[in-house]
Amino acid sequence: MQALGLIEVYGYLSAVVALDSALKSAEVHLVDVVKVKGGLVTVLIIKQWKVSVSRRKIRCL
């Protein structure tokens, strides 16, 4: 399972700083950097999740 995260900031340098912090603090991977109008920059990151739920646990819920 994957979780998608978006970071939206003004300026490319701010986006690089935010991405650097995210990469150092969590196990995330860069997907894309999108330059939007008006100086906005969107950084897309993903996080891999391991899902292991047994049938026995599902029946108890």
Rosetta blueprint (number, residue, H / E / L):
1 M L
2 Q E
3 A E
4 L E
5 G E
6 L E
7 I E
8 E E
9 V E
10 Y E
11 G L
12 Y H
13 L H
14 S H
15 A H
16 V H
17 V H
18 A H
19 L H
20 D H
21 S H
22 A H
23 L H
24 K H
25 S H
26 A L
27 E L
28 V E
29 H E
30 L E
31 V E
32 D E
33 V E
34 V E
35 K E
36 V L
37 K H
38 G H
39 G H
40 L E
41 V E
42 T E
43 V E
44 L E
45 I E
46 I E
47 K E
48 Q E
49 W L
50 K L
51 V L
52 S L
53 V L
54 S L
55 R H
56 R H
57 K H
58 I H
59 R H
60 C H
61 L L
